[in-house]
Each structure stands twice: as structure tokens, then as C-alpha cells.
């Protein structure tokens, strides 16, 4: 994965979440759970690192915007 962009964490309440999971379905389920609670810029695909198990997914959250209230 690319380095985290400073703009994605420039203010309190902004976060970058990296998920490591066994498969795409699990990674996207975690992303969906996060998106149900906070404003999320979702990823549309996972990545695989040669020689490493599972998949990786990165999404961006704005925890200042609580969607469950």
C-alpha cells in the first residue's frame, strides 16, 4: 500500500483504517460495519502482497460525523 497521505489525518477526527483479512468478503464486511457508524470514504478493491497471507483494504473515516445519532 502507498504511504498515508497527510491530508487524510490533517485534523482531529480523521482516521485511516487499514484492514488485514483472510479474504475480500471479510475485509468488505468490516468496511461496511465502519461505514454504518461514521462517514467513510470506502475502498472498492482489496490488495494482496506477494508472499503475505490474506488481503488488505484501506478506508478513510471522519469520526466527527456520527451517523447513528
Predicted model as a PDB file, atoms N, CA, C, CB and O in Angstrom, pLDDT in the B-factor column:
MODEL        1                                                                  
ATOM      1  N   UNK A   1       0.833  -1.182   0.000  1.00 59.00           N  
ATOM      2  CA  UNK A   1       0.000   0.000   0.000  1.00 59.00           C  
ATOM      3  C   UNK A   1       0.878   1.246   0.000  1.00 59.00           C  
ATOM      4  CB  UNK A   1      -0.948  -0.002   1.209  1.00 59.00           C  
ATOM      5  O   UNK A   1       2.011   1.242   0.482  1.00 59.00           O  
ATOM      6  N   UNK A   2       0.322   2.289  -0.547  1.00 71.00           N  
ATOM      7  CA  UNK A   2       1.035   3.559  -0.567  1.00 71.00           C  
ATOM      8  C   UNK A   2       1.097   4.159   0.833  1.00 71.00           C  
ATOM      9  CB  UNK A   2       0.365   4.537  -1.540  1.00 71.00           C  
ATOM     10  O   UNK A   2       0.300   3.798   1.700  1.00 71.00           O  
ATOM     11  N   UNK A   3       2.038   5.073   1.058  1.00 69.00           N  
ATOM     12  CA  UNK A   3       2.085   5.757   2.348  1.00 69.00           C  
ATOM     13  C   UNK A   3       0.789   6.542   2.589  1.00 69.00           C  
ATOM     14  CB  UNK A   3       3.306   6.703   2.412  1.00 69.00           C  
ATOM     15  O   UNK A   3       0.107   6.937   1.643  1.00 69.00           O  
ATOM     16  N   UNK A   4       0.466   6.757   3.849  1.00 68.00           N  
ATOM     17  CA  UNK A   4      -0.730   7.527   4.204  1.00 68.00           C  
ATOM     18  C   UNK A   4      -0.489   8.987   3.847  1.00 68.00           C  
ATOM     19  CB  UNK A   4      -1.076   7.374   5.725  1.00 68.00           C  
ATOM     20  O   UNK A   4       0.557   9.551   4.170  1.00 68.00           O  
ATOM     21  N   UNK A   5      -1.456   9.587   3.184  1.00 69.00           N  
ATOM     22  CA  UNK A   5      -1.403  10.986   2.781  1.00 69.00           C  
ATOM     23  C   UNK A   5      -1.690  11.862   3.990  1.00 69.00           C  
ATOM     24  CB  UNK A   5      -2.410  11.276   1.637  1.00 69.00           C  
ATOM     25  O   UNK A   5      -2.655  11.619   4.714  1.00 69.00           O  
ATOM     26  N   UNK A   6      -0.863  12.879   4.218  1.00 71.00           N  
ATOM     27  CA  UNK A   6      -1.021  13.764   5.369  1.00 71.00           C  
ATOM     28  C   UNK A   6      -2.410  14.408   5.424  1.00 71.00           C  
ATOM     29  CB  UNK A   6       0.043  14.844   5.337  1.00 71.00           C  
ATOM     30  O   UNK A   6      -2.923  14.655   6.516  1.00 71.00           O  
ATOM     31  N   UNK A   7      -3.018  14.681   4.289  1.00 64.00           N  
ATOM     32  CA  UNK A   7      -4.340  15.310   4.256  1.00 64.00           C  
ATOM     33  C   UNK A   7      -5.407  14.428   4.894  1.00 64.00           C  
ATOM     34  CB  UNK A   7      -4.732  15.634   2.822  1.00 64.00           C  
ATOM     35  O   UNK A   7      -6.395  14.939   5.420  1.00 64.00           O  
ATOM     36  N   UNK A   8      -5.222  13.122   4.855  1.00 61.00           N  
ATOM     37  CA  UNK A   8      -6.220  12.209   5.409  1.00 61.00           C  
ATOM     38  C   UNK A   8      -6.237  12.193   6.930  1.00 61.00           C  
ATOM     39  CB  UNK A   8      -5.974  10.821   4.901  1.00 61.00           C  
ATOM     40  O   UNK A   8      -7.183  11.682   7.531  1.00 61.00           O  
ATOM     41  N   UNK A   9      -5.213  12.739   7.558  1.00 66.00           N  
ATOM     42  CA  UNK A   9      -5.157  12.792   9.027  1.00 66.00           C  
ATOM     43  C   UNK A   9      -4.798  14.202   9.501  1.00 66.00           C  
ATOM     44  CB  UNK A   9      -4.126  11.768   9.570  1.00 66.00           C  
ATOM     45  O   UNK A   9      -4.216  14.369  10.573  1.00 66.00           O  
ATOM     46  N   UNK A  10      -5.143  15.204   8.711  1.00 68.00           N  
ATOM     47  CA  UNK A  10      -4.741  16.579   8.984  1.00 68.00           C  
ATOM     48  C   UNK A  10      -5.471  17.213  10.162  1.00 68.00           C  
ATOM     49  CB  UNK A  10      -4.962  17.410   7.769  1.00 68.00           C  
ATOM     50  O   UNK A  10      -4.993  18.202  10.719  1.00 68.00           O  
ATOM     51  N   UNK A  11      -6.617  16.663  10.553  1.00 84.00           N  
ATOM     52  CA  UNK A  11      -7.411  17.248  11.635  1.00 84.00           C  
ATOM     53  C   UNK A  11      -7.840  16.163  12.604  1.00 84.00           C  
ATOM     54  CB  UNK A  11      -8.644  17.990  11.078  1.00 84.00           C  
ATOM     55  O   UNK A  11      -7.963  14.998  12.224  1.00 84.00           O  
ATOM     56  N   UNK A  12      -8.072  16.546  13.877  1.00 90.00           N  
ATOM     57  CA  UNK A  12      -8.629  15.569  14.816  1.00 90.00           C  
ATOM     58  C   UNK A  12      -9.965  15.045  14.291  1.00 90.00           C  
ATOM     59  CB  UNK A  12      -8.809  16.199  16.222  1.00 90.00           C  
ATOM     60  O   UNK A  12     -10.779  15.812  13.777  1.00 90.00           O  
ATOM     61  N   UNK A  13     -10.182  13.762  14.420  1.00 86.00           N  
ATOM     62  CA  UNK A  13     -11.418  13.150  13.960  1.00 86.00           C  
ATOM     63  C   UNK A  13     -11.308  12.456  12.620  1.00 86.00           C  
ATOM     64  CB  UNK A  13     -12.471  14.172  13.883  1.00 86.00           C  
ATOM     65  O   UNK A  13     -12.217  11.727  12.223  1.00 86.00           O  
ATOM     66  N   UNK A  14     -10.204  12.670  11.915  1.00 90.00           N  
ATOM     67  CA  UNK A  14      -9.977  11.985  10.645  1.00 90.00           C  
ATOM     68  C   UNK A  14      -9.067  10.794  10.904  1.00 90.00           C  
ATOM     69  CB  UNK A  14      -9.356  12.947   9.577  1.00 90.00           C  
ATOM     70  O   UNK A  14      -8.115  10.888  11.678  1.00 90.00           O  
ATOM     71  N   UNK A  15      -9.363   9.676  10.255  1.00 90.00           N  
ATOM     72  CA  UNK A  15      -8.582   8.469  10.501  1.00 90.00           C  
ATOM     73  C   UNK A  15      -8.436   7.656   9.227  1.00 90.00           C  
ATOM     74  CB  UNK A  15      -9.230   7.622  11.596  1.00 90.00           C  
ATOM     75  O   UNK A  15      -9.292   7.687   8.344  1.00 90.00           O  
ATOM     76  N   UNK A  16      -7.341   6.934   9.156  1.00 89.00           N  
ATOM     77  CA  UNK A  16      -7.105   5.963   8.098  1.00 89.00           C  
ATOM     78  C   UNK A  16      -7.151   4.596   8.763  1.00 89.00           C  
ATOM     79  CB  UNK A  16      -5.726   6.214   7.351  1.00 89.00           C  
ATOM     80  O   UNK A  16      -6.442   4.351   9.739  1.00 89.00           O  
ATOM     81  N   UNK A  17      -7.983   3.711   8.237  1.00 91.00           N  
ATOM     82  CA  UNK A  17      -8.113   2.372   8.798  1.00 91.00           C  
ATOM     83  C   UNK A  17      -7.611   1.371   7.769  1.00 91.00           C  
ATOM     84  CB  UNK A  17      -9.589   2.066   9.205  1.00 91.00           C  
ATOM     85  O   UNK A  17      -8.083   1.336   6.633  1.00 91.00           O  
ATOM     86  N   UNK A  18      -6.656   0.568   8.180  1.00 92.00           N  
ATOM     87  CA  UNK A  18      -6.159  -0.499   7.319  1.00 92.00           C  
ATOM     88  C   UNK A  18      -6.624  -1.820   7.897  1.00 92.00           C  
ATOM     89  CB  UNK A  18      -4.604  -0.456   7.189  1.00 92.00           C  
ATOM     90  O   UNK A  18      -6.408  -2.116   9.072  1.00 92.00           O  
ATOM     91  N   UNK A  19      -7.263  -2.605   7.051  1.00 95.00           N  
ATOM     92  CA  UNK A  19      -7.818  -3.896   7.450  1.00 95.00           C  
ATOM     93  C   UNK A  19      -6.985  -4.998   6.813  1.00 95.00           C  
ATOM     94  CB  UNK A  19      -9.319  -4.022   7.037  1.00 95.00           C  
ATOM     95  O   UNK A  19      -6.696  -4.955   5.617  1.00 95.00           O  
ATOM     96  N   UNK A  20      -6.609  -5.963   7.597  1.00 95.00           N  
ATOM     97  CA  UNK A  20      -5.992  -7.182   7.083  1.00 95.00           C  
ATOM     98  C   UNK A  20      -6.984  -8.304   7.354  1.00 95.00           C  
ATOM     99  CB  UNK A  20      -4.577  -7.467   7.754  1.00 95.00           C  
ATOM    100  O   UNK A  20      -7.425  -8.478   8.490  1.00 95.00           O  
ATOM    101  N   UNK A  21      -7.336  -9.060   6.335  1.00 97.00           N  
ATOM    102  CA  UNK A  21      -8.344 -10.106   6.478  1.00 97.00           C  
ATOM    103  C   UNK A  21      -7.976 -11.311   5.622  1.00 97.00           C  
ATOM    104  CB  UNK A  21      -9.738  -9.575   6.089  1.00 97.00           C  
ATOM    105  O   UNK A  21      -7.132 -11.228   4.730  1.00 97.00           O  
ATOM    106  N   UNK A  22      -8.619 -12.418   5.909  1.00 97.00           N  
ATOM    107  CA  UNK A  22      -8.350 -13.645   5.170  1.00 97.00           C  
ATOM    108  C   UNK A  22      -8.833 -13.567   3.724  1.00 97.00           C  
ATOM    109  CB  UNK A  22      -9.004 -14.817   5.864  1.00 97.00           C  
ATOM    110  O   UNK A  22      -8.243 -14.181   2.834  1.00 97.00           O  
ATOM    111  N   UNK A  23      -9.925 -12.800   3.489  1.00 96.00           N  
ATOM    112  CA  UNK A  23     -10.496 -12.754   2.145  1.00 96.00           C  
ATOM    113  C   UNK A  23     -11.213 -11.429   1.909  1.00 96.00           C  
ATOM    114  CB  UNK A  23     -11.464 -13.929   1.930  1.00 96.00           C  
ATOM    115  O   UNK A  23     -11.425 -10.652   2.839  1.00 96.00           O  
ATOM    116  N   UNK A  24     -11.585 -11.182   0.651  1.00 97.00           N  
ATOM    117  CA  UNK A  24     -12.278  -9.948   0.279  1.00 97.00           C  
ATOM    118  C   UNK A  24     -13.583  -9.778   1.044  1.00 97.00           C  
ATOM    119  CB  UNK A  24     -12.553  -9.930  -1.215  1.00 97.00           C  
ATOM    120  O   UNK A  24     -13.875  -8.687   1.533  1.00 97.00           O  
ATOM    121  N   UNK A  25     -14.362 -10.831   1.152  1.00 97.00           N  
ATOM    122  CA  UNK A  25     -15.671 -10.754   1.807  1.00 97.00           C  
ATOM    123  C   UNK A  25     -15.534 -10.249   3.240  1.00 97.00           C  
ATOM    124  CB  UNK A  25     -16.360 -12.128   1.795  1.00 97.00           C  
ATOM    125  O   UNK A  25     -16.320  -9.406   3.673  1.00 97.00           O  
ATOM    126  N   UNK A  26     -14.566 -10.741   3.967  1.00 97.00           N  
ATOM    127  CA  UNK A  26     -14.362 -10.308   5.350  1.00 97.00           C  
ATOM    128  C   UNK A  26     -13.911  -8.851   5.400  1.00 97.00           C  
ATOM    129  CB  UNK A  26     -13.328 -11.207   6.049  1.00 97.00           C  
ATOM    130  O   UNK A  26     -14.416  -8.081   6.217  1.00 97.00           O  
ATOM    131  N   UNK A  27     -12.979  -8.464   4.551  1.00 97.00           N  
ATOM    132  CA  UNK A  27     -12.488  -7.084   4.540  1.00 97.00           C  
ATOM    133  C   UNK A  27     -13.612  -6.104   4.233  1.00 97.00           C  
ATOM    134  CB  UNK A  27     -11.361  -6.924   3.515  1.00 97.00           C  
ATOM    135  O   UNK A  27     -13.720  -5.065   4.884  1.00 97.00           O  
ATOM    136  N   UNK A  28     -14.451  -6.422   3.247  1.00 97.00           N  
ATOM    137  CA  UNK A  28     -15.551  -5.527   2.894  1.00 97.00           C  
ATOM    138  C   UNK A  28     -16.638  -5.508   3.972  1.00 97.00           C  
ATOM    139  CB  UNK A  28     -16.153  -5.942   1.557  1.00 97.00           C  
ATOM    140  O   UNK A  28     -17.305  -4.489   4.149  1.00 97.00           O  
ATOM    141  N   UNK A  29     -16.823  -6.603   4.684  1.00 97.00           N  
ATOM    142  CA  UNK A  29     -17.790  -6.626   5.790  1.00 97.00           C  
ATOM    143  C   UNK A  29     -17.344  -5.679   6.909  1.00 97.00           C  
ATOM    144  CB  UNK A  29     -17.954  -8.069   6.341  1.00 97.00           C  
ATOM    145  O   UNK A  29     -18.171  -4.988   7.503  1.00 97.00           O  
ATOM    146  N   UNK A  30     -16.059  -5.647   7.191  1.00 96.00           N  
ATOM    147  CA  UNK A  30     -15.543  -4.735   8.209  1.00 96.00           C  
ATOM    148  C   UNK A  30     -15.718  -3.293   7.753  1.00 96.00           C  
ATOM    149  CB  UNK A  30     -14.058  -5.031   8.507  1.00 96.00           C  
ATOM    150  O   UNK A  30     -16.143  -2.440   8.532  1.00 96.00           O  
ATOM    151  N   UNK A  31     -15.392  -3.022   6.500  1.00 95.00           N  
ATOM    152  CA  UNK A  31     -15.584  -1.675   5.965  1.00 95.00           C  
ATOM    153  C   UNK A  31     -17.048  -1.259   6.054  1.00 95.00           C  
ATOM    154  CB  UNK A  31     -15.102  -1.601   4.512  1.00 95.00           C  
ATOM    155  O   UNK A  31     -17.342  -0.119   6.415  1.00 95.00           O  
ATOM    156  N   UNK A  32     -17.958  -2.152   5.734  1.00 95.00           N  
ATOM    157  CA  UNK A  32     -19.388  -1.849   5.794  1.00 95.00           C  
ATOM    158  C   UNK A  32     -19.827  -1.534   7.223  1.00 95.00           C  
ATOM    159  CB  UNK A  32     -20.204  -3.022   5.240  1.00 95.00           C  
ATOM    160  O   UNK A  32     -20.639  -0.634   7.439  1.00 95.00           O  
ATOM    161  N   UNK A  33     -19.298  -2.265   8.191  1.00 94.00           N  
ATOM    162  CA  UNK A  33     -19.626  -2.005   9.595  1.00 94.00           C  
ATOM    163  C   UNK A  33     -19.151  -0.613  10.013  1.00 94.00           C  
ATOM    164  CB  UNK A  33     -18.992  -3.079  10.504  1.00 94.00           C  
ATOM    165  O   UNK A  33     -19.866   0.100  10.717  1.00 94.00           O  
ATOM    166  N   UNK A  34     -17.962  -0.228   9.587  1.00 93.00           N  
ATOM    167  CA  UNK A  34     -17.454   1.113   9.890  1.00 93.00           C  
ATOM    168  C   UNK A  34     -18.310   2.182   9.215  1.00 93.00           C  
ATOM    169  CB  UNK A  34     -15.987   1.248   9.442  1.00 93.00           C  
ATOM    170  O   UNK A  34     -18.619   3.207   9.823  1.00 93.00           O  
ATOM    171  N   UNK A  35     -18.689   1.949   7.967  1.00 91.00           N  
ATOM    172  CA  UNK A  35     -19.486   2.912   7.210  1.00 91.00           C  
ATOM    173  C   UNK A  35     -20.885   3.079   7.795  1.00 91.00           C  
ATOM    174  CB  UNK A  35     -19.585   2.481   5.756  1.00 91.00           C  
ATOM    175  O   UNK A  35     -21.522   4.111   7.585  1.00 91.00           O  
ATOM    176  N   UNK A  36     -21.369   2.083   8.521  1.00 90.00           N  
ATOM    177  CA  UNK A  36     -22.674   2.195   9.161  1.00 90.00           C  
ATOM    178  C   UNK A  36     -22.663   3.108  10.377  1.00 90.00           C  
ATOM    179  CB  UNK A  36     -23.159   0.837   9.562  1.00 90.00           C  
ATOM    180  O   UNK A  36     -23.718   3.500  10.876  1.00 90.00           O  
ATOM    181  N   UNK A  37     -21.489   3.441  10.846  1.00 90.00           N  
ATOM    182  CA  UNK A  37     -21.363   4.263  12.053  1.00 90.00           C  
ATOM    183  C   UNK A  37     -20.810   5.659  11.760  1.00 90.00           C  
ATOM    184  CB  UNK A  37     -20.469   3.564  13.059  1.00 90.00           C  
ATOM    185  O   UNK A  37     -21.264   6.638  12.353  1.00 90.00           O  
ATOM    186  N   UNK A  38     -19.840   5.761  10.859  1.00 89.00           N  
ATOM    187  CA  UNK A  38     -19.181   7.036  10.578  1.00 89.00           C  
ATOM    188  C   UNK A  38     -19.141   7.308   9.082  1.00 89.00           C  
ATOM    189  CB  UNK A  38     -17.760   7.046  11.153  1.00 89.00           C  
ATOM    190  O   UNK A  38     -19.275   6.401   8.262  1.00 89.00           O  
ATOM    191  N   UNK A  39     -18.953   8.586   8.749  1.00 90.00           N  
ATOM    192  CA  UNK A  39     -18.751   8.955   7.353  1.00 90.00           C  
ATOM    193  C   UNK A  39     -17.465   8.285   6.875  1.00 90.00           C  
ATOM    194  CB  UNK A  39     -18.683  10.517   7.174  1.00 90.00           C  
ATOM    195  O   UNK A  39     -16.416   8.408   7.508  1.00 90.00           O  
ATOM    196  N   UNK A  40     -17.559   7.582   5.764  1.00 89.00           N  
ATOM    197  CA  UNK A  40     -16.440   6.771   5.287  1.00 89.00           C  
ATOM    198  C   UNK A  40     -16.212   6.994   3.798  1.00 89.00           C  
ATOM    199  CB  UNK A  40     -16.693   5.281   5.568  1.00 89.00           C  
ATOM    200  O   UNK A  40     -17.162   7.067   3.019  1.00 89.00           O  
ATOM    201  N   UNK A  41     -14.966   7.098   3.416  1.00 90.00           N  
ATOM    202  CA  UNK A  41     -14.590   7.051   2.002  1.00 90.00           C  
ATOM    203  C   UNK A  41     -14.166   5.613   1.757  1.00 90.00           C  
ATOM    204  CB  UNK A  41     -13.428   8.098   1.635  1.00 90.00           C  
ATOM    205  O   UNK A  41     -13.034   5.241   2.069  1.00 90.00           O  
ATOM    206  N   UNK A  42     -15.056   4.798   1.203  1.00 89.00           N  
ATOM    207  CA  UNK A  42     -14.786   3.367   1.096  1.00 89.00           C  
ATOM    208  C   UNK A  42     -13.807   3.013  -0.026  1.00 89.00           C  
ATOM    209  CB  UNK A  42     -16.075   2.629   0.882  1.00 89.00           C  
ATOM    210  O   UNK A  42     -13.648   3.738  -1.008  1.00 89.00           O  
ATOM    211  N   UNK A  43     -13.173   1.881   0.169  1.00 91.00           N  
ATOM    212  CA  UNK A  43     -12.324   1.307  -0.876  1.00 91.00           C  
ATOM    213  C   UNK A  43     -13.194   0.424  -1.763  1.00 91.00           C  
ATOM    214  CB  UNK A  43     -11.130   0.490  -0.261  1.00 91.00           C  
ATOM    215  O   UNK A  43     -14.165  -0.168  -1.293  1.00 91.00           O  
ATOM    216  N   UNK A  44     -12.850   0.337  -3.035  1.00 93.00           N  
ATOM    217  CA  UNK A  44     -13.630  -0.503  -3.943  1.00 93.00           C  
ATOM    218  C   UNK A  44     -12.922  -1.810  -4.275  1.00 93.00           C  
ATOM    219  CB  UNK A  44     -13.928   0.253  -5.220  1.00 93.00           C  
ATOM    220  O   UNK A  44     -13.469  -2.666  -4.970  1.00 93.00           O  
ATOM    221  N   UNK A  45     -11.688  -1.953  -3.767  1.00 94.00           N  
ATOM    222  CA  UNK A  45     -10.967  -3.206  -4.003  1.00 94.00           C  
ATOM    223  C   UNK A  45      -9.967  -3.439  -2.877  1.00 94.00           C  
ATOM    224  CB  UNK A  45     -10.243  -3.181  -5.379  1.00 94.00           C  
ATOM    225  O   UNK A  45      -9.600  -2.520  -2.145  1.00 94.00           O  
ATOM    226  N   UNK A  46      -9.546  -4.671  -2.761  1.00 96.00           N  
ATOM    227  CA  UNK A  46      -8.516  -5.034  -1.802  1.00 96.00           C  
ATOM    228  C   UNK A  46      -7.193  -5.199  -2.547  1.00 96.00           C  
ATOM    229  CB  UNK A  46      -8.896  -6.336  -1.035  1.00 96.00           C  
ATOM    230  O   UNK A  46      -7.159  -5.223  -3.777  1.00 96.00           O  
ATOM    231  N   UNK A  47      -6.117  -5.313  -1.790  1.00 94.00           N  
ATOM    232  CA  UNK A  47      -4.818  -5.575  -2.389  1.00 94.00           C  
ATOM    233  C   UNK A  47      -4.227  -6.833  -1.750  1.00 94.00           C  
ATOM    234  CB  UNK A  47      -3.862  -4.355  -2.213  1.00 94.00           C  
ATOM    235  O   UNK A  47      -4.585  -7.215  -0.637  1.00 94.00           O  
ATOM    236  N   UNK A  48      -3.335  -7.446  -2.472  1.00 94.00           N  
ATOM    237  CA  UNK A  48      -2.617  -8.626  -1.975  1.00 94.00           C  
ATOM    238  C   UNK A  48      -1.127  -8.358  -2.110  1.00 94.00           C  
ATOM    239  CB  UNK A  48      -3.031  -9.930  -2.756  1.00 94.00           C  
ATOM    240  O   UNK A  48      -0.660  -7.863  -3.136  1.00 94.00           O  
ATOM    241  N   UNK A  49      -0.395  -8.690  -1.067  1.00 89.00           N  
ATOM    242  CA  UNK A  49       1.064  -8.552  -1.104  1.00 89.00           C  
ATOM    243  C   UNK A  49       1.657  -9.927  -1.388  1.00 89.00           C  
ATOM    244  CB  UNK A  49       1.625  -7.959   0.245  1.00 89.00           C  
ATOM    245  O   UNK A  49       1.355 -10.885  -0.677  1.00 89.00           O  
ATOM    246  N   UNK A  50       2.487 -10.038  -2.405  1.00 92.00           N  
ATOM    247  CA  UNK A  50       3.101 -11.328  -2.715  1.00 92.00           C  
ATOM    248  C   UNK A  50       3.824 -11.905  -1.496  1.00 92.00           C  
ATOM    249  CB  UNK A  50       4.080 -11.183  -3.889  1.00 92.00           C  
ATOM    250  O   UNK A  50       4.598 -11.217  -0.831  1.00 92.00           O  
ATOM    251  N   UNK A  51       3.559 -13.155  -1.226  1.00 93.00           N  
ATOM    252  CA  UNK A  51       4.208 -13.838  -0.119  1.00 93.00           C  
ATOM    253  C   UNK A  51       3.565 -13.614   1.240  1.00 93.00           C  
ATOM    254  CB  UNK A  51       5.610 -13.420  -0.053  1.00 93.00           C  
ATOM    255  O   UNK A  51       3.979 -14.226   2.224  1.00 93.00           O  
ATOM    256  N   UNK A  52       2.550 -12.739   1.313  1.00 91.00           N  
ATOM    257  CA  UNK A  52       1.853 -12.499   2.573  1.00 91.00           C  
ATOM    258  C   UNK A  52       0.452 -13.087   2.491  1.00 91.00           C  
ATOM    259  CB  UNK A  52       1.794 -10.984   2.898  1.00 91.00           C  
ATOM    260  O   UNK A  52      -0.169 -13.075   1.427  1.00 91.00           O  
ATOM    261  N   UNK A  53      -0.047 -13.601   3.611  1.00 93.00           N  
ATOM    262  CA  UNK A  53      -1.385 -14.189   3.588  1.00 93.00           C  
ATOM    263  C   UNK A  53      -2.476 -13.118   3.557  1.00 93.00           C  
ATOM    264  CB  UNK A  53      -1.581 -15.091   4.802  1.00 93.00           C  
ATOM    265  O   UNK A  53      -2.264 -11.994   4.010  1.00 93.00           O  
ATOM    266  N   UNK A  54      -3.627 -13.469   3.026  1.00 96.00           N  
ATOM    267  CA  UNK A  54      -4.810 -12.619   3.082  1.00 96.00           C  
ATOM    268  C   UNK A  54      -4.766 -11.411   2.174  1.00 96.00           C  
ATOM    269  CB  UNK A  54      -5.016 -12.165   4.461  1.00 96.00           C  
ATOM    270  O   UNK A  54      -3.956 -11.316   1.252  1.00 96.00           O  
ATOM    271  N   UNK A  55      -5.672 -10.486   2.471  1.00 97.00           N  
ATOM    272  CA  UNK A  55      -5.839  -9.264   1.681  1.00 97.00           C  
ATOM    273  C   UNK A  55      -5.757  -8.051   2.606  1.00 97.00           C  
ATOM    274  CB  UNK A  55      -7.195  -9.278   0.907  1.00 97.00           C  
ATOM    275  O   UNK A  55      -5.873  -8.170   3.826  1.00 97.00           O  
ATOM    276  N   UNK A  56      -5.558  -6.894   2.001  1.00 95.00           N  
ATOM    277  CA  UNK A  56      -5.515  -5.631   2.730  1.00 95.00           C  
ATOM    278  C   UNK A  56      -6.530  -4.683   2.100  1.00 95.00           C  
ATOM    279  CB  UNK A  56      -4.076  -5.011   2.714  1.00 95.00           C  
ATOM    280  O   UNK A  56      -6.793  -4.732   0.898  1.00 95.00           O  
ATOM    281  N   UNK A  57      -7.089  -3.824   2.938  1.00 95.00           N  
ATOM    282  CA  UNK A  57      -8.045  -2.821   2.486  1.00 95.00           C  
ATOM    283  C   UNK A  57      -7.806  -1.571   3.314  1.00 95.00           C  
ATOM    284  CB  UNK A  57      -9.530  -3.325   2.616  1.00 95.00           C  
ATOM    285  O   UNK A  57      -7.589  -1.663   4.522  1.00 95.00           O  
ATOM    286  N   UNK A  58      -7.842  -0.415   2.691  1.00 93.00           N  
ATOM    287  CA  UNK A  58      -7.672   0.846   3.403  1.00 93.00           C  
ATOM    288  C   UNK A  58      -8.891   1.720   3.129  1.00 93.00           C  
ATOM    289  CB  UNK A  58      -6.351   1.570   2.974  1.00 93.00           C  
ATOM    290  O   UNK A  58      -9.296   1.902   1.981  1.00 93.00           O  
ATOM    291  N   UNK A  59      -9.471   2.260   4.207  1.00 91.00           N  
ATOM    292  CA  UNK A  59     -10.566   3.212   4.049  1.00 91.00           C  
ATOM    293  C   UNK A  59     -10.314   4.401   4.964  1.00 91.00           C  
ATOM    294  CB  UNK A  59     -11.942   2.549   4.364  1.00 91.00           C  
ATOM    295  O   UNK A  59      -9.497   4.339   5.883  1.00 91.00           O  
ATOM    296  N   UNK A  60     -11.028   5.473   4.696  1.00 90.00           N  
ATOM    297  CA  UNK A  60     -10.820   6.738   5.398  1.00 90.00           C  
ATOM    298  C   UNK A  60     -12.094   7.093   6.147  1.00 90.00           C  
ATOM    299  CB  UNK A  60     -10.419   7.876   4.411  1.00 90.00           C  
ATOM    300  O   UNK A  60     -13.188   7.045   5.585  1.00 90.00           O  
ATOM    301  N   UNK A  61     -11.944   7.453   7.434  1.00 91.00           N  
ATOM    302  CA  UNK A  61     -13.099   7.759   8.277  1.00 91.00           C  
ATOM    303  C   UNK A  61     -13.064   9.200   8.744  1.00 91.00           C  
ATOM    304  CB  UNK A  61     -13.149   6.821   9.479  1.00 91.00           C  
ATOM    305  O   UNK A  61     -12.003   9.798   8.922  1.00 91.00           O  
ATOM    306  N   UNK A  62     -14.253   9.734   8.937  1.00 90.00           N  
ATOM    307  CA  UNK A  62     -14.418  11.018   9.619  1.00 90.00           C  
ATOM    308  C   UNK A  62     -15.291  10.727  10.831  1.00 90.00           C  
ATOM    309  CB  UNK A  62     -15.063  12.136   8.670  1.00 90.00           C  
ATOM    310  O   UNK A  62     -16.517  10.691  10.728  1.00 90.00           O  
ATOM    311  N   UNK A  63     -14.655  10.519  11.979  1.00 87.00           N  
ATOM    312  CA  UNK A  63     -15.401  10.117  13.177  1.00 87.00           C  
ATOM    313  C   UNK A  63     -16.110  11.303  13.828  1.00 87.00           C  
ATOM    314  CB  UNK A  63     -14.461   9.458  14.187  1.00 87.00           C  
ATOM    315  O   UNK A  63     -16.811  11.135  14.827  1.00 87.00           O  
ATOM    316  N   UNK A  64     -15.933  12.493  13.273  1.00 88.00           N  
ATOM    317  CA  UNK A  64     -16.681  13.666  13.767  1.00 88.00           C  
ATOM    318  C   UNK A  64     -18.135  13.590  13.316  1.00 88.00           C  
ATOM    319  CB  UNK A  64     -16.033  14.989  13.263  1.00 88.00           C  
ATOM    320  O   UNK A  64     -19.003  14.225  13.914  1.00 88.00           O  
ATOM    321  N   UNK A  65     -18.404  12.823  12.274  1.00 76.00           N  
ATOM    322  CA  UNK A  65     -19.748  12.696  11.732  1.00 76.00           C  
ATOM    323  C   UNK A  65     -20.336  11.349  12.130  1.00 76.00           C  
ATOM    324  CB  UNK A  65     -19.738  12.856  10.197  1.00 76.00           C  
ATOM    325  O   UNK A  65     -20.204  10.367  11.399  1.00 76.00           O  
ATOM    326  N   UNK A  66     -20.972  11.307  13.267  1.00 67.00           N  
ATOM    327  CA  UNK A  66     -21.578  10.078  13.783  1.00 67.00           C  
ATOM    328  C   UNK A  66     -22.907   9.857  13.081  1.00 67.00           C  
ATOM    329  CB  UNK A  66     -21.772  10.147  15.329  1.00 67.00           C  
ATOM    330  O   UNK A  66     -23.830  10.656  13.237  1.00 67.00           O  
ATOM    331  N   UNK A  67     -23.012   8.794  12.320  1.00 70.00           N  
ATOM    332  CA  UNK A  67     -24.211   8.535  11.520  1.00 70.00           C  
ATOM    333  C   UNK A  67     -25.317   7.836  12.296  1.00 70.00           C  
ATOM    334  CB  UNK A  67     -23.851   7.708  10.323  1.00 70.00           C  
ATOM    335  O   UNK A  67     -26.438   7.724  11.800  1.00 70.00           O  
ATOM    336  N   UNK A  68     -25.025   7.362  13.504  1.00 60.00           N  
ATOM    337  CA  UNK A  68     -26.035   6.600  14.263  1.00 60.00           C  
ATOM    338  C   UNK A  68     -26.849   7.465  15.204  1.00 60.00           C  
ATOM    339  CB  UNK A  68     -25.369   5.504  15.055  1.00 60.00           C  
ATOM    340  O   UNK A  68     -27.718   6.941  15.900  1.00 60.00           O  
ATOM    341  N   UNK A  69     -26.608   8.752  15.258  1.00 53.00           N  
ATOM    342  CA  UNK A  69     -27.361   9.601  16.179  1.00 53.00           C  
ATOM    343  C   UNK A  69     -28.660  10.078  15.586  1.00 53.00           C  
ATOM    344  CB  UNK A  69     -26.536  10.784  16.589  1.00 53.00           C  
ATOM    345  O   UNK A  69     -29.408  10.804  16.240  1.00 53.00           O  
TER     346      UNK A  69                                                      
ENDMDL                                                                          
END                                                                             
